[in-house]
Amino acid sequence: MRDDLREIREKIVGTGIGNVGEMVTIRDLKELVPMDSFSEARASKGGTDIVATVKEKGTICGVITISNKYTQKWEGDFLSQLTRDMKDDGSRFGILVTKAFPREALSSKAYPVDVDDGRTIILVKPEYASLAYFGMREAAIHWFEARNALKRKEEEVEESERTFRALVTWINGDEFEETIGHIASASKAVEDTRRQLNSTKQPNSRNPLIRA
């Protein structure tokens, strides 16, 4: 894997700029993560450069929006454009591959950015694009699993609440009162039978045929 990553970095850095770099990113990431799918269909329409669909064990776990900016100067519109693309793609995670970072970036290699609506973006130099994708891919899978776990928990809570409401409705209904009446009648009948059986077992002192 280290050799593959090294080859990817060399190809991306040595590619130059523009569409060639985007094509190399798609091809090499596909070779390294064959279960994921990568599309540039939106790029020709002015949308996302690369839309990556994360798949784990045959299940789609999320979408990662990837934008390539091979300019030497940082522009603030890079982030806003990527954020718009992420909304269009329905993705929570985005990668901005760029040679230029904003001045407030705390790293010259990779810099995470939290968007106001909960989305996450990583600014990354071209030579670290593949590593950033691996990180975002793991985050997408973790988010998918966590969301499903919460959904199952919510469904369990809803089912418990439905069961409780049904029980309360039954207790307060006529059927419950009727059932209680049947149980009371059955209990009385059992008690009467028990008393009758007990009485037949007791000796009758008034019967002259019975001697002590």
TIGUBA-46403 format. One record per residue: chain; residue in three letters; x negated, y negated, z negated of N, C-alpha, C in turn. Coordinates in nm, 2 decimals. Last residue first. Example, Ala and Ser with C-alpha at 12.3 -4.5 7.8 and 13.67 -1.06 7.14 Angstrom:
 ch  aa n.east n.north   n.up ca.east ca.north  ca.up c.east c.north   c.up
  A SER  -1.28    0.22  -0.71   -1.37     0.11  -0.71  -1.29    0.00  -0.79
  A ALA  -1.32    0.57  -0.78   -1.23     0.45  -0.78  -1.32    0.33  -0.78
END
This chain:
 ch  aa n.east n.north   n.up ca.east ca.north  ca.up c.east c.north   c.up
  A ALA   6.71    4.23  -6.62    6.58     4.17  -6.64   6.47    4.28  -6.65
  A ARG   6.92    4.33  -6.36    6.87     4.34  -6.49   6.73    4.28  -6.51
  A ILE   7.20    4.26  -6.17    7.05     4.23  -6.18   7.01    4.24  -6.32
  A LEU   7.46    4.28  -6.18    7.39     4.39  -6.12   7.24    4.38  -6.14
  A PRO   7.56    4.04  -6.27    7.55     4.15  -6.37   7.47    4.27  -6.31
  A ASN   7.43    3.73  -6.21    7.47     3.86  -6.14   7.45    3.97  -6.23
  A ARG   7.33    3.52  -6.34    7.47     3.54  -6.35   7.52    3.67  -6.29
  A SER   7.06    3.50  -6.26    7.09     3.55  -6.40   7.24    3.58  -6.42
  A ASN   6.90    3.58  -5.98    7.03     3.52  -6.02   7.07    3.58  -6.16
  A PRO   6.56    3.49  -5.90    6.66     3.59  -5.95   6.79    3.52  -6.00
  A GLN   6.47    3.33  -5.59    6.49     3.32  -5.73   6.59    3.42  -5.78
  A LYS   6.47    3.36  -5.31    6.37     3.43  -5.38   6.39    3.42  -5.53
  A THR   6.67    3.19  -5.22    6.69     3.34  -5.20   6.59    3.42  -5.28
  A SER   6.55    2.94  -5.25    6.66     2.98  -5.34   6.69    3.13  -5.33
  A ASN   6.36    2.93  -5.05    6.32     2.94  -5.19   6.43    2.98  -5.28
  A LEU   6.52    2.91  -4.83    6.44     3.03  -4.84   6.39    3.04  -4.99
  A GLN   6.64    2.66  -4.87    6.72     2.78  -4.87   6.64    2.91  -4.89
  A ARG   6.42    2.50  -4.86    6.49     2.51  -4.99   6.58    2.63  -4.99
  A ARG   6.34    2.53  -4.59    6.25     2.57  -4.69   6.32    2.59  -4.83
  A THR   6.56    2.42  -4.46    6.53     2.56  -4.44   6.44    2.61  -4.55
  A ASP   6.53    2.15  -4.54    6.65     2.23  -4.58   6.63    2.38  -4.57
  A GLU   6.29    2.09  -4.41    6.30     2.09  -4.56   6.42    2.16  -4.61
  A VAL   6.36    2.12  -4.14    6.26     2.20  -4.20   6.26    2.21  -4.35
  A ALA   6.55    1.91  -4.13    6.59     2.05  -4.10   6.49    2.15  -4.16
  A LYS   6.38    1.69  -4.17    6.49     1.72  -4.27   6.54    1.87  -4.25
  A SER   6.22    1.70  -3.95    6.16     1.71  -4.08   6.26    1.75  -4.18
  A ALA   6.41    1.66  -3.75    6.34     1.78  -3.75   6.28    1.81  -3.89
  A SER   6.48    1.39  -3.81    6.58     1.50  -3.82   6.52    1.64  -3.83
  A ALA   6.24    1.26  -3.77    6.30     1.26  -3.90   6.40    1.37  -3.92
  A ILE   6.20    1.31  -3.49    6.11     1.36  -3.59   6.16    1.37  -3.73
  A HIS   6.42    1.17  -3.39    6.41     1.32  -3.37   6.32    1.38  -3.47
  A GLY   6.35    0.91  -3.47    6.48     0.97  -3.52   6.47    1.12  -3.51
  A ILE   6.12    0.87  -3.32    6.11     0.87  -3.47   6.23    0.94  -3.53
  A THR   6.24    0.86  -3.07    6.15     0.97  -3.10   6.13    0.98  -3.25
  A GLU   6.39    0.63  -3.09    6.46     0.76  -3.07   6.37    0.88  -3.11
  A GLU   6.19    0.44  -3.12    6.29     0.46  -3.23   6.36    0.59  -3.21
  A PHE   6.06    0.48  -2.87    5.99     0.51  -2.99   6.09    0.53  -3.11
  A GLU   6.26    0.40  -2.70    6.21     0.53  -2.69   6.14    0.57  -2.82
  A ASP   6.30    0.13  -2.74    6.40     0.22  -2.79   6.35    0.36  -2.79
  A GLY   5.98   -0.03  -2.84    6.09     0.00  -2.75   6.19    0.10  -2.81
  A ASN   5.75   -0.08  -2.98    5.86    -0.17  -3.00   5.98   -0.14  -2.92
  A ILE   5.59    0.13  -2.89    5.63     0.12  -3.03   5.75    0.03  -3.05
  A TRP   5.56    0.05  -2.62    5.63     0.18  -2.65   5.67    0.18  -2.80
  A THR   5.42   -0.18  -2.64    5.55    -0.18  -2.58   5.63   -0.06  -2.62
  A VAL   5.18   -0.09  -2.76    5.27    -0.18  -2.84   5.41   -0.18  -2.78
  A LEU   5.09    0.08  -2.55    5.12     0.14  -2.68   5.21    0.04  -2.76
  A ALA   5.04   -0.12  -2.35    5.14    -0.01  -2.33   5.19    0.05  -2.46
  A ARG   4.84   -0.26  -2.48    4.97    -0.33  -2.45   5.08   -0.22  -2.42
  A PHE   4.64   -0.06  -2.48    4.69    -0.12  -2.61   4.83   -0.18  -2.59
  A THR   4.60   -0.02  -2.21    4.64     0.09  -2.29   4.71    0.04  -2.42
  A ARG   4.50   -0.28  -2.14    4.63    -0.22  -2.08   4.69   -0.11  -2.16
  A GLU   4.27   -0.28  -2.29    4.37    -0.38  -2.32   4.51   -0.33  -2.26
  A SER   4.13   -0.08  -2.16    4.16    -0.07  -2.30   4.27   -0.16  -2.34
  A GLU   4.10   -0.19  -1.91    4.18    -0.07  -1.92   4.22   -0.05  -2.07
  A GLU   3.94   -0.41  -1.97    4.07    -0.43  -1.91   4.16   -0.31  -1.93
  A VAL   3.71   -0.28  -2.05    3.78    -0.37  -2.15   3.92   -0.39  -2.10
  A GLU   3.64   -0.15  -1.82    3.67    -0.07  -1.94   3.75   -0.15  -2.04
  A GLU   3.59   -0.37  -1.65    3.70    -0.28  -1.62   3.74   -0.19  -1.74
  A GLU   3.37   -0.48  -1.78    3.49    -0.56  -1.78   3.61   -0.47  -1.74
  A LYS   3.19   -0.27  -1.73    3.22    -0.31  -1.87   3.35   -0.38  -1.87
  A ARG   3.17   -0.29  -1.45    3.22    -0.17  -1.52   3.26   -0.19  -1.66
  A LYS   3.05   -0.54  -1.44    3.18    -0.52  -1.38   3.25   -0.39  -1.44
  A LEU   2.81   -0.50  -1.56    2.90    -0.60  -1.62   3.05   -0.57  -1.57
  A ALA   2.70   -0.33  -1.37    2.72    -0.28  -1.51   2.82   -0.37  -1.58
  A ASN   2.69   -0.49  -1.15    2.78    -0.37  -1.14   2.80   -0.32  -1.29
  A ARG   2.50   -0.68  -1.23    2.64    -0.72  -1.20   2.73   -0.61  -1.20
  A ALA   2.28   -0.51  -1.26    2.33    -0.58  -1.38   2.47   -0.63  -1.35
  A GLU   2.24   -0.44  -0.99    2.27    -0.33  -1.09   2.33   -0.40  -1.22
  A PHE   2.19   -0.69  -0.87    2.29    -0.60  -0.83   2.34   -0.50  -0.93
  A TRP   1.96   -0.77  -1.01    2.08    -0.85  -1.02   2.20   -0.77  -0.98
  A HIS   1.78   -0.57  -0.93    1.81    -0.58  -1.07   1.94   -0.66  -1.09
  A ILE   1.77   -0.63  -0.65    1.82    -0.50  -0.70   1.86   -0.50  -0.84
  A ALA   1.66   -0.89  -0.66    1.79    -0.86  -0.60   1.85   -0.73  -0.65
  A ALA   1.41   -0.84  -0.78    1.51    -0.92  -0.85   1.65   -0.90  -0.79
  A GLU   1.29   -0.68  -0.58    1.31    -0.62  -0.71   1.42   -0.70  -0.79
  A ARG   1.28   -0.89  -0.38    1.35    -0.76  -0.36   1.39   -0.69  -0.49
  A MET   1.11   -1.07  -0.49    1.25    -1.11  -0.47   1.34   -0.98  -0.45
  A GLY   0.87   -0.92  -0.49    0.93    -0.97  -0.61   1.07   -1.00  -0.60
  A PHE   0.84   -0.87  -0.21    0.85    -0.76  -0.30   0.92   -0.80  -0.44
  A TYR   0.81   -1.13  -0.12    0.93    -1.06  -0.08   0.95   -0.94  -0.17
  A ALA   0.57   -1.20  -0.23    0.69    -1.28  -0.27   0.81   -1.20  -0.24
  A LEU   0.40   -1.04  -0.08    0.41    -1.02  -0.22   0.54   -1.08  -0.28
  A SER   0.44   -1.15   0.17    0.48    -1.01   0.15   0.50   -0.98   0.00
  A ALA   0.33   -1.41   0.14    0.47    -1.39   0.17   0.52   -1.25   0.14
  A TYR   0.07   -1.49   0.10    0.14    -1.42  -0.01   0.28   -1.39   0.01
  A GLU  -0.01   -1.63   0.32   -0.08    -1.51   0.29  -0.02   -1.43   0.17
  A PRO   0.17   -1.86   0.32    0.19    -1.75   0.42   0.11   -1.62   0.38
  A LYS   0.27   -1.95  -0.01    0.18    -1.96   0.10   0.19   -1.84   0.19
  A VAL   0.60   -2.01  -0.12    0.48    -1.93  -0.12   0.40   -1.96   0.01
  A LEU   0.86   -2.08  -0.33    0.77    -2.14  -0.23   0.65   -2.06  -0.23
  A ILE   1.16   -1.92  -0.40    1.01    -1.91  -0.42   0.94   -1.98  -0.30
  A ILE   1.47   -1.98  -0.56    1.38    -1.99  -0.44   1.24   -1.98  -0.48
  A THR   1.79   -1.88  -0.67    1.64    -1.89  -0.70   1.56   -1.89  -0.57
  A ARG   2.10   -2.02  -0.77    2.02    -1.95  -0.68   1.87   -1.97  -0.71
  A GLY   2.25   -2.17  -0.94    2.21    -2.04  -0.99   2.12   -1.97  -0.89
  A ASP   2.30   -2.43  -0.85    2.41    -2.33  -0.85   2.37   -2.19  -0.88
  A ASP   2.05   -2.56  -0.86    2.15    -2.59  -0.95   2.27   -2.49  -0.96
  A VAL   1.77   -2.34  -0.83    1.87    -2.43  -0.77   1.98   -2.45  -0.86
  A ASP   1.44   -2.32  -0.93    1.58    -2.29  -0.97   1.67   -2.39  -0.90
  A VAL   1.15   -2.20  -0.78    1.24    -2.32  -0.80   1.38   -2.27  -0.83
  A PRO   0.81   -2.09  -0.81    0.95    -2.07  -0.81   1.03   -2.19  -0.84
  A TYR   0.54   -2.08  -0.60    0.60    -2.17  -0.70   0.75   -2.15  -0.70
  A ALA   0.21   -1.97  -0.52    0.36    -1.94  -0.52   0.42   -2.03  -0.63
  A LYS  -0.03   -2.12  -0.48   -0.01    -2.00  -0.42   0.14   -1.96  -0.41
  A SER  -0.08   -2.33  -0.64   -0.10    -2.35  -0.50  -0.08   -2.23  -0.42
  A SER   0.15   -2.43  -0.90    0.06    -2.33  -0.84   0.04   -2.37  -0.69
  A LEU   0.33   -2.62  -0.97    0.23    -2.58  -1.07   0.13   -2.48  -1.02
  A ALA   0.44   -2.90  -0.78    0.42    -2.75  -0.78   0.30   -2.72  -0.88
  A GLU   0.46   -3.16  -0.74    0.49    -3.11  -0.87   0.47   -2.96  -0.88
  A ARG   0.42   -3.20  -0.46    0.31    -3.24  -0.56   0.34   -3.18  -0.70
  A PRO   0.51   -2.91  -0.26    0.53    -3.04  -0.32   0.43   -3.08  -0.43
  A PHE   0.29   -2.76  -0.02    0.37    -2.75  -0.14   0.40   -2.89  -0.19
  A ALA   0.24   -2.61   0.30    0.24    -2.74   0.22   0.33   -2.72   0.10
  A LYS   0.29   -2.38   0.43    0.15    -2.41   0.40   0.13   -2.53   0.31
  A THR   0.55   -2.15   0.34    0.50    -2.29   0.38   0.36   -2.30   0.34
  A VAL   0.84   -1.98   0.31    0.70    -1.96   0.35   0.64   -2.09   0.41
  A LEU   1.07   -1.95   0.08    1.02    -2.05   0.17   0.87   -2.03   0.19
  A ILE   1.32   -1.73   0.01    1.18    -1.75   0.02   1.14   -1.85   0.12
  A GLY   1.60   -1.68  -0.22    1.54    -1.73  -0.10   1.39   -1.75  -0.11
  A PHE   1.89   -1.53  -0.34    1.75    -1.54  -0.35   1.69   -1.59  -0.21
  A ARG   2.15   -1.50  -0.30    2.12    -1.56  -0.42   1.97   -1.59  -0.43
  A SER   2.34   -1.55   0.01    2.23    -1.49  -0.07   2.21   -1.57  -0.20
  A GLY   2.52   -1.62   0.21    2.57    -1.55   0.09   2.46   -1.49   0.01
  A ASP   2.43   -1.76   0.43    2.40    -1.62   0.43   2.47   -1.54   0.31
  A ASP   2.52   -2.02   0.35    2.57    -1.96   0.47   2.55   -1.81   0.47
  A LYS   2.35   -2.05   0.13    2.50    -2.05   0.11   2.57   -1.98   0.23
  A MET   2.10   -2.04   0.25    2.14    -1.94   0.16   2.29   -1.93   0.13
  A ASP   2.12   -2.28   0.41    2.11    -2.15   0.47   2.15   -2.03   0.38
  A ARG   2.11   -2.46   0.20    2.23    -2.45   0.29   2.23   -2.32   0.36
  A THR   1.85   -2.41   0.10    1.97    -2.39   0.01   2.10   -2.38   0.10
  A LEU   1.70   -2.49   0.32    1.70    -2.35   0.28   1.82   -2.32   0.19
  A GLN   1.75   -2.76   0.32    1.79    -2.68   0.43   1.80   -2.53   0.40
  A SER   1.64   -2.83   0.07    1.79    -2.85   0.09   1.83   -2.77   0.21
  A LEU   1.37   -2.77   0.11    1.45    -2.70   0.01   1.60   -2.71   0.04
  A PHE   1.30   -2.94   0.32    1.28    -2.80   0.34   1.37   -2.72   0.24
  A ASP   1.33   -3.21   0.26    1.44    -3.14   0.33   1.42   -2.99   0.34
  A GLY   1.08   -3.29   0.17    1.18    -3.26   0.07   1.30   -3.19   0.13
  A GLU   0.79   -3.16   0.32    0.91    -3.25   0.33   1.02   -3.20   0.24
  A TRP   0.44   -3.15   0.34    0.56    -3.11   0.27   0.67   -3.21   0.30
  A LYS   0.24   -3.07   0.62    0.29    -3.17   0.53   0.43   -3.13   0.47
  A GLN   0.17   -2.88   0.80    0.07    -2.92   0.70   0.12   -3.02   0.60
  A THR   0.41   -2.62   0.87    0.36    -2.75   0.89   0.26   -2.78   0.78
  A TYR   0.55   -2.38   0.89    0.41    -2.38   0.91   0.35   -2.52   0.94
  A LYS   0.80   -2.24   0.73    0.76    -2.38   0.77   0.61   -2.38   0.77
  A ASN   1.05   -2.01   0.74    0.91    -2.03   0.76   0.89   -2.17   0.80
  A SER   1.27   -1.85   0.51    1.25    -1.96   0.60   1.10   -1.99   0.61
  A ILE   1.49   -1.60   0.42    1.35    -1.64   0.44   1.34   -1.75   0.54
  A THR   1.72   -1.48   0.19    1.70    -1.57   0.30   1.55   -1.62   0.30
  A ILE   1.83   -1.16   0.11    1.73    -1.26   0.09   1.71   -1.35   0.21
  A VAL   2.11   -0.99  -0.03    2.05    -1.06   0.09   1.94   -1.16   0.04
  A GLY   2.18   -0.67  -0.18    2.18    -0.81  -0.17   2.11   -0.86  -0.04
  A CYS   2.20   -0.39  -0.17    2.19    -0.46  -0.30   2.19   -0.61  -0.30
  A ILE   2.35   -0.13  -0.01    2.31    -0.27   0.01   2.32   -0.34  -0.13
  A THR   2.23    0.20  -0.05    2.33     0.10  -0.10   2.27   -0.04  -0.07
  A GLY   2.03    0.38   0.00    2.14     0.37   0.09   2.25    0.27   0.06
  A LYS   1.84    0.32  -0.19    1.91     0.45  -0.19   2.04    0.45  -0.11
  A GLU   1.88   -0.01  -0.13    1.82     0.09  -0.22   1.90    0.21  -0.23
  A LYS   1.82   -0.28   0.07    1.89    -0.15   0.06   1.81   -0.06  -0.03
  A VAL   1.86   -0.62   0.16    1.79    -0.52   0.07   1.88   -0.40   0.05
  A THR   1.82   -0.79   0.44    1.92    -0.71   0.37   1.85   -0.61   0.29
  A ALA   1.71   -1.11   0.54    1.67    -0.97   0.49   1.78   -0.91   0.41
  A VAL   1.69   -1.32   0.79    1.79    -1.28   0.69   1.75   -1.13   0.66
  A ILE   1.49   -1.59   0.90    1.50    -1.44   0.88   1.60   -1.41   0.76
  A ASP   1.58   -1.85   0.94    1.47    -1.79   1.03   1.48   -1.64   1.02
  A THR   1.92   -1.96   0.95    1.80    -1.90   0.88   1.71   -1.83   0.97
  A GLY   2.00   -2.17   1.23    2.02    -2.12   1.09   1.90   -2.06   1.03
  A GLY   2.00   -2.24   1.49    1.97    -2.34   1.40   1.99   -2.30   1.25
  A LYS   2.05   -2.02   1.64    2.16    -2.11   1.63   2.13   -2.22   1.53
  A SER   1.82   -1.87   1.62    1.85    -1.92   1.75   1.97   -2.02   1.75
  A ALA   1.85   -1.77   1.36    1.75    -1.87   1.39   1.78   -1.94   1.52
  A ARG   2.03   -1.57   1.33    2.08    -1.70   1.30   1.98   -1.81   1.34
  A ALA   1.88   -1.34   1.40    1.99    -1.38   1.49   2.04   -1.52   1.46
  A GLU   1.68   -1.21   1.28    1.66    -1.35   1.31   1.77   -1.40   1.40
  A SER   1.68   -0.97   1.02    1.74    -1.02   1.14   1.70   -1.17   1.15
  A PHE   1.60   -0.66   0.87    1.56    -0.80   0.89   1.62   -0.85   1.02
  A SER   1.66   -0.42   0.62    1.68    -0.46   0.76   1.65   -0.61   0.76
  A ASP   1.49   -0.16   0.43    1.56    -0.29   0.44   1.57   -0.32   0.59
  A MET   1.35    0.08   0.46    1.49     0.09   0.42   1.56   -0.04   0.43
  A PRO   1.08    0.01   0.52    1.17     0.05   0.63   1.31    0.06   0.59
  A VAL   0.87   -0.19   0.43    0.99    -0.16   0.36   1.10   -0.12   0.47
  A LEU   0.66   -0.20   0.62    0.63    -0.18   0.48   0.75   -0.14   0.40
  A GLU   0.79   -0.25   0.86    0.70    -0.14   0.85   0.67   -0.10   0.70
  A LYS   0.92   -0.48   0.79    1.00    -0.37   0.83   0.91   -0.24   0.82
  A LEU   0.71   -0.66   0.76    0.79    -0.62   0.64   0.88   -0.50   0.67
  A ASP   0.62   -0.66   1.03    0.53    -0.60   0.92   0.61   -0.57   0.80
  A ARG   0.83   -0.78   1.17    0.78    -0.64   1.20   0.70   -0.58   1.09
  A ILE   0.88   -1.02   1.04    0.98    -0.92   1.05   0.92   -0.78   1.07
  A THR   0.63   -1.15   1.07    0.68    -1.12   0.93   0.79   -1.02   0.94
  A VAL   0.61   -1.16   1.34    0.51    -1.08   1.27   0.56   -1.05   1.13
  A MET   0.81   -1.35   1.40    0.82    -1.21   1.45   0.73   -1.12   1.37
  A GLU   0.71   -1.58   1.27    0.83    -1.52   1.23   0.84   -1.37   1.27
  A GLY   0.48   -1.62   1.43    0.46    -1.59   1.29   0.59   -1.53   1.23
  A VAL   0.60   -1.69   1.67    0.52    -1.57   1.66   0.50   -1.53   1.52
  A ASN   0.74   -1.92   1.62    0.82    -1.80   1.64   0.73   -1.68   1.63
  A GLY   0.50   -2.11   1.42    0.62    -2.09   1.50   0.68   -1.95   1.51
  A ILE   0.14   -2.06   1.43    0.26    -2.12   1.39   0.38   -2.07   1.47
  A GLY  -0.10   -1.81   1.36   -0.07    -1.94   1.41   0.06   -2.00   1.35
  A THR  -0.19   -1.57   1.27   -0.09    -1.57   1.38  -0.08   -1.71   1.44
  A GLY  -0.34   -1.53   1.05   -0.41    -1.54   1.17  -0.32   -1.56   1.29
  A VAL  -0.16   -1.49   0.84   -0.25    -1.61   0.84  -0.31   -1.63   0.97
  A ILE  -0.04   -1.25   0.92    0.04    -1.37   0.90  -0.04   -1.49   0.91
  A LYS  -0.25   -1.07   0.93   -0.17    -1.10   1.05  -0.09   -1.23   1.04
  A GLU  -0.34   -1.07   0.67   -0.43    -1.11   0.78  -0.35   -1.15   0.90
  A ARG  -0.12   -0.98   0.53   -0.17    -1.11   0.50  -0.26   -1.16   0.62
  A ILE  -0.10   -0.72   0.64    0.01    -0.82   0.66  -0.04   -0.96   0.64
  A GLU  -0.33   -0.61   0.55   -0.31    -0.62   0.69  -0.20   -0.72   0.72
  A ARG  -0.28   -0.61   0.27   -0.39    -0.68   0.33  -0.38   -0.71   0.47
  A LEU  -0.06   -0.43   0.26   -0.05    -0.57   0.22  -0.16   -0.66   0.28
  A ASP  -0.19   -0.20   0.34   -0.08    -0.25   0.42  -0.06   -0.40   0.39
  A ASP  -0.37   -0.16   0.14   -0.42    -0.18   0.27  -0.32   -0.24   0.36
  A ARG  -0.20   -0.12  -0.08   -0.29    -0.24  -0.08  -0.34   -0.27   0.06
  A MET  -0.08    0.12   0.00    0.00     0.00   0.00  -0.09   -0.13   0.00
END
